[in-house]
Amino acid sequence: MFASQVLRQKLCYRKALHFIPHRPGLAGLFRQFDQQDVQYAVLRWFEGLPEIGPSEDVDLLVADDSLATALRILHALPGIQPCDVYSETGLAQSDYCGTPYYPATVGRKILDGAVRHNDLCMVPNRWDYFHSLAYHAVYHKGPRSDLPAGKTGVRRKGKSAHDYAEILSHMAADLKIDAEISLEGLHAYLQESGWGPGPEMLARLARACRRNPWLQILAGRLEPHIQDQGLAVFVLREEAVKRGFQDQIIGMIEQSGFEILVTKKISPQNVQFAAARTRGGNWDCGGPFDCSGGPPWVSVVVYDHDPQPLNRRQRRRFPGRTNARIFVKESIRESIIAQVPARQGFNALHSSDHAAEAWHLIEVLSPELLIEVRSRLRRMHSPVA
């Protein structure tokens, strides 16, 4: 017998990775899902289930409302068969590189249209299966899907375990879908049919998956205001606002060189929704802080007309950050801690690290501001008549 003790648990980079309990097995897992009204769909390669190849895993899309129940069932007993669980809106422990696996509207469409397969499990209907598989091949796999590159010139990377080109060609012919089966052709088709990611989500995917050259090409085609690294969002937390630090924090942000575009109190009914979908769902104290700063309370959308490059040390510590002026966040935290009693220090605010994350925070925290912010940045980037 070999015994060991885990002194410090390390988080897996695949936060959506879970394991199927060995004792009930996959068929038993699906039975428990049905018994507890979990809304889910097995996304692909379900034809041979419940048998799974030794190198295969199961990819599940789960409704946000069902995620807690699904994870409780998965974690009830030990297992070794991998299973990726993705929620509609990319909740904690069910996101794809910090983003939802599909746009929320697409995820909802797949779940609402799911059908029962072989009296075993729920799967996408034929129409949704083609579109969700095409999305997976184009945006998740990219060159690794071995799809023809079209006019992009992107080199294929290795040999895919599945022949996406042949599979999608047969499905398209069966469904009478007229789309070129290539990275370029399917991207155009998915965008036209409402199945592709919006520009802000595409920017987030490209930022999260820097080694995917195809996503970098797509991001390079976005309108300039989407990639403008002058955009940032600071999020004041509940404790900071209730203790009366709001004006001081906003003043310090402005003094650091940011222009305040809009300040918005997050609606009470949106606080918990937003907290679950930002900062990895973790708004506890964490790190060196004595107390939690509480959930997001006020969003401050700002713009920097002259973003500052990071030095080498800053890049090493925060590789995702694109504007050195955002380091004012750390200064503000220290200033607030110095003003509260000992052992009552808390994390006063959160912020975006880059433009794609800023758009995500606006979309989740205060979606009513999206149109206004887009319009203002478009005007900034429009040529002067």
Summary of the structure (lengths in Angstrom):
residues: 385
radius of gyration: 22.7
end to end distance: 77.7
largest distance: 77.7
contacts: 1175
relative contact order: 0.09
helix: 44%
strand: 14%
